């Protein structure tokens, strides 16, 4: 399956909001995700769409994706299917407006010290992300980098990850969604709250909800506070294919917990800018 080119499109219905007694169409943005299991776990794109439909002050969000479990950006680029996958029209046959780009959780490199989780040189990431950003821009998309988080066993990784994504964003004049920094704040403030699955790497539904909150705030420039505490959509697996015929519950949080995650996302994004 690793060599299969698959791009999915998830479409959110056009929403209407009442203004001065009349129905006024809301803005709609089309967002393409390039990444791996850190996107398809809990169907992150669908959670983001739920934010768009639930927060009437912001835009409706429609998403598409090209995802392979365990892929680095370099492997995506070398796979050969990426240009065609990213060129698939957005809903309504328009062009994708934004590309959310996510690198492998180890920046596409091996650990220089496996016992401590120390990452090796980030040069492969920097080279690959420049190429991916160029490809996205060539297709008319505005890139956004999805900063991943440190593994549960190696929380100090976040320093290297944040530095690498920050450098790539600054060099390319591309915004960075500081998801990893939001995870680190929750780790410090709420050690009782787990964002991981049992493997200590992938996000559980709470973690994906926090990631969606940060991406929403970065993408739209709006606060995610007030977003729905639950989301439904089709479940996914690698290589970016749906595993359910219809919508299932992806995340269902206590409203107080959802509010806390939304506030963390808002504040981390504001301070990161």
C-alpha positions as CSV (number, residue, x, y, z in Angstrom):
1,X,0.0,0.0,0.0
2,X,3.0,2.4,0.5
3,X,3.2,3.2,-3.2
4,X,-0.5,3.9,-3.7
5,X,-1.5,7.4,-4.5
6,X,-4.7,8.3,-2.7
7,X,-6.2,11.7,-2.0
8,X,-9.4,12.1,0.0
9,X,-11.8,14.9,0.1
10,X,-14.1,15.5,3.0
11,X,-16.8,18.1,2.4
12,X,-18.6,20.2,5.0
13,X,-21.9,21.6,4.0
14,X,-22.1,25.3,3.3
15,X,-23.3,27.1,6.5
16,X,-25.5,30.2,6.8
17,X,-25.6,32.7,9.5
18,X,-28.3,35.2,10.2
19,X,-27.4,38.9,10.0
20,X,-30.0,41.7,10.2
21,X,-32.7,39.1,9.6
22,X,-31.3,37.7,6.4
23,X,-29.3,34.6,5.6
24,X,-25.8,35.6,4.6
25,X,-23.4,33.0,3.1
26,X,-20.3,32.5,5.2
27,X,-16.8,32.4,3.8
28,X,-15.5,28.9,2.9
29,X,-11.8,27.8,2.9
30,X,-10.5,24.6,1.4
31,X,-7.6,23.0,3.3
32,X,-5.4,20.2,2.1
33,X,-3.5,18.0,4.6
34,X,-0.1,16.4,3.8
35,X,1.1,14.1,6.5
36,X,0.8,10.7,8.2
37,X,-0.9,9.1,11.1
38,X,-0.7,12.2,13.2
39,X,-3.4,13.5,10.9
40,X,-5.5,10.4,10.2
41,X,-5.7,9.3,13.9
42,X,-9.2,10.4,15.1
43,X,-9.6,12.0,11.6
44,X,-8.2,15.4,12.5
45,X,-9.5,17.0,9.3
46,X,-13.1,16.2,10.3
47,X,-12.5,17.6,13.8
48,X,-11.3,20.8,12.2
49,X,-14.3,20.9,9.9
50,X,-16.5,20.7,13.1
51,X,-14.8,23.8,14.4
52,X,-15.6,25.6,11.2
53,X,-19.2,24.6,11.2
54,X,-19.7,25.2,15.0
55,X,-18.0,28.6,15.2
56,X,-20.4,30.8,13.2
57,X,-18.1,33.9,13.4
58,X,-15.4,32.1,11.3
59,X,-15.3,30.4,7.9
60,X,-16.7,27.0,6.9
61,X,-13.8,24.6,6.4
62,X,-13.6,21.9,3.8
63,X,-10.7,19.4,3.8
64,X,-8.8,17.0,1.6
65,X,-5.7,15.0,2.3
66,X,-2.8,12.8,1.2
67,X,-1.7,10.6,4.1
68,X,0.6,7.6,4.6
69,X,1.4,6.1,8.0
70,X,5.0,6.5,9.0
71,X,5.9,8.7,5.9
72,X,8.4,11.5,6.2
73,X,8.1,14.5,3.9
74,X,11.0,13.2,1.9
75,X,9.3,9.8,1.4
76,X,6.2,11.6,0.3
77,X,8.2,13.6,-2.2
78,X,10.1,10.6,-3.5
79,X,6.9,8.5,-3.7
80,X,6.1,10.3,-7.0
81,X,2.4,10.6,-6.4
82,X,2.3,13.8,-4.5
83,X,1.9,16.4,-7.3
84,X,-1.1,14.6,-8.8
85,X,-2.7,14.1,-5.3
86,X,-2.3,17.8,-4.4
87,X,-3.6,18.9,-7.8
88,X,-7.0,17.1,-7.2
89,X,-9.6,19.9,-7.3
90,X,-11.1,21.0,-4.0
91,X,-14.9,20.8,-3.5
92,X,-16.6,22.8,-6.2
93,X,-13.8,22.2,-8.6
94,X,-11.8,25.1,-7.2
95,X,-8.2,25.1,-6.0
96,X,-7.1,24.3,-2.5
97,X,-6.4,27.5,-0.6
98,X,-4.2,26.1,2.2
99,X,-1.8,23.2,2.6
100,X,-1.2,21.9,6.2
101,X,2.2,20.2,6.0
102,X,3.3,17.8,8.7
103,X,6.7,16.1,9.0
104,X,7.4,12.7,10.5
105,X,7.5,12.9,14.3
106,X,11.3,12.5,14.4
107,X,11.8,15.1,11.6
108,X,12.4,12.3,9.1
109,X,15.7,11.3,10.9
110,X,16.8,8.6,13.3
111,X,17.5,9.2,16.9
112,X,21.1,10.2,17.6
113,X,20.7,8.7,21.1
114,X,17.8,6.2,21.1
115,X,17.8,5.9,24.9
116,X,17.4,9.6,25.5
117,X,15.3,10.3,22.3
118,X,17.8,12.8,21.1
119,X,17.0,13.8,17.5
120,X,19.7,13.8,14.8
121,X,20.4,16.6,12.4
122,X,17.2,18.3,11.1
123,X,18.8,18.9,7.7
124,X,16.7,16.3,5.8
125,X,13.6,18.0,7.2
126,X,14.7,21.5,6.2
127,X,15.4,20.3,2.7
128,X,12.2,18.4,2.3
129,X,10.0,21.0,3.8
130,X,11.4,23.7,1.5
131,X,10.5,21.4,-1.5
132,X,7.0,20.6,-0.1
133,X,6.3,24.3,0.5
134,X,7.5,25.1,-3.1
135,X,5.2,22.5,-4.5
136,X,2.2,23.8,-2.5
137,X,2.8,27.3,-3.6
138,X,3.2,26.2,-7.2
139,X,-0.3,24.9,-7.0
140,X,-1.6,28.2,-5.6
141,X,-1.8,27.0,-1.9
142,X,-0.8,29.0,1.1
143,X,1.4,26.6,3.2
144,X,1.1,26.2,7.0
145,X,3.4,24.0,9.0
146,X,2.0,21.6,11.6
147,X,4.5,21.4,14.4
148,X,4.3,18.0,16.1
149,X,4.9,17.1,19.7
150,X,7.5,15.3,21.8
151,X,7.1,11.6,22.4
152,X,5.7,10.9,25.8
153,X,8.9,9.3,27.0
154,X,11.1,12.2,25.8
155,X,9.4,15.5,26.6
156,X,12.6,17.5,26.1
157,X,12.4,16.7,22.4
158,X,10.0,19.7,22.1
159,X,12.9,22.1,22.1
160,X,14.5,20.6,19.0
161,X,11.1,20.2,17.2
162,X,10.0,23.8,17.9
163,X,13.4,25.2,16.8
164,X,13.3,23.2,13.6
165,X,9.7,24.2,12.6
166,X,10.4,27.8,13.7
167,X,13.5,27.9,11.5
168,X,11.6,26.4,8.5
169,X,8.7,28.8,8.9
170,X,10.8,31.9,9.2
171,X,13.0,31.0,6.3
172,X,10.0,30.3,4.0
173,X,7.8,33.1,5.5
174,X,5.2,30.4,6.4
175,X,3.1,30.3,9.6
176,X,3.6,27.5,12.0
177,X,0.8,25.9,14.0
178,X,2.6,25.3,17.4
179,X,0.7,22.2,18.2
180,X,3.7,20.7,20.0
181,X,4.1,23.7,22.3
182,X,0.4,23.5,23.2
183,X,0.9,19.8,24.1
184,X,3.9,20.7,26.2
185,X,1.9,23.3,28.1
186,X,-0.9,20.8,28.9
187,X,1.8,18.3,30.0
188,X,3.1,20.9,32.5
189,X,-0.3,22.3,33.7
190,X,-2.3,19.1,33.6
191,X,-0.1,16.0,34.2
192,X,-3.2,14.1,35.0
193,X,-4.5,14.6,31.4
194,X,-3.2,12.3,28.7
195,X,-3.0,13.3,25.1
196,X,-1.4,10.1,23.9
197,X,-2.6,6.6,23.0
198,X,-0.9,3.7,24.7
199,X,2.1,3.8,22.3
200,X,3.2,7.2,23.7
201,X,3.4,8.7,20.3
202,X,0.0,9.0,18.6
203,X,-2.8,11.3,19.7
204,X,-5.8,10.0,21.5
205,X,-9.1,12.0,20.8
206,X,-8.2,14.6,23.4
207,X,-4.8,15.2,21.7
208,X,-6.3,15.4,18.2
209,X,-8.9,17.9,19.6
210,X,-6.1,20.1,20.9
211,X,-4.2,19.8,17.6
212,X,-7.4,20.9,15.8
213,X,-7.8,23.9,18.1
214,X,-4.3,25.1,17.4
215,X,-4.5,24.6,13.7
216,X,-7.9,26.4,13.6
217,X,-6.5,29.4,15.5
218,X,-3.4,29.6,13.3
219,X,-5.3,29.0,10.0
220,X,-8.1,31.5,10.6
221,X,-6.6,34.0,13.0
222,X,-9.7,33.4,15.2
223,X,-10.1,32.0,18.7
224,X,-11.3,28.4,18.9
225,X,-13.1,29.2,22.2
226,X,-16.7,28.2,21.9
227,X,-16.2,25.3,19.4
228,X,-18.3,22.2,19.8
229,X,-16.9,19.7,22.4
230,X,-17.6,16.8,20.1
231,X,-17.1,15.9,16.5
232,X,-18.3,13.2,14.1
233,X,-16.9,12.0,10.8
234,X,-15.6,9.0,9.0
235,X,-12.8,7.1,10.7
236,X,-9.5,6.7,8.8
237,X,-6.4,4.6,8.5
238,X,-3.3,4.5,6.4
239,X,-2.9,5.4,3.6
240,X,-5.5,8.0,4.1
241,X,-8.6,5.9,3.5
242,X,-11.9,5.9,5.3
243,X,-12.7,2.8,7.3
244,X,-16.4,3.6,8.1
245,X,-19.2,3.9,5.7
246,X,-20.8,6.8,7.5
247,X,-20.0,9.3,10.3
248,X,-19.0,8.0,13.7
249,X,-18.1,9.8,16.9
250,X,-14.5,10.9,16.7
251,X,-14.2,12.9,19.9
252,X,-16.7,13.7,22.7
253,X,-15.3,15.8,25.5
254,X,-16.7,17.3,28.7
255,X,-17.4,20.9,27.8
256,X,-15.2,22.1,30.6
257,X,-12.2,20.1,29.3
258,X,-12.9,21.3,25.7
259,X,-12.9,24.9,26.9
260,X,-9.6,24.4,28.6
261,X,-8.0,23.0,25.5
262,X,-9.4,25.8,23.4
263,X,-8.0,28.4,25.7
264,X,-4.6,26.8,25.7
265,X,-4.6,26.7,21.9
266,X,-5.7,30.4,21.7
267,X,-3.0,31.6,24.2
268,X,-0.2,29.5,22.8
269,X,-0.9,30.7,19.2
270,X,-1.1,34.3,20.4
271,X,2.2,34.1,22.2
272,X,3.9,32.2,19.4
273,X,3.0,34.8,16.9
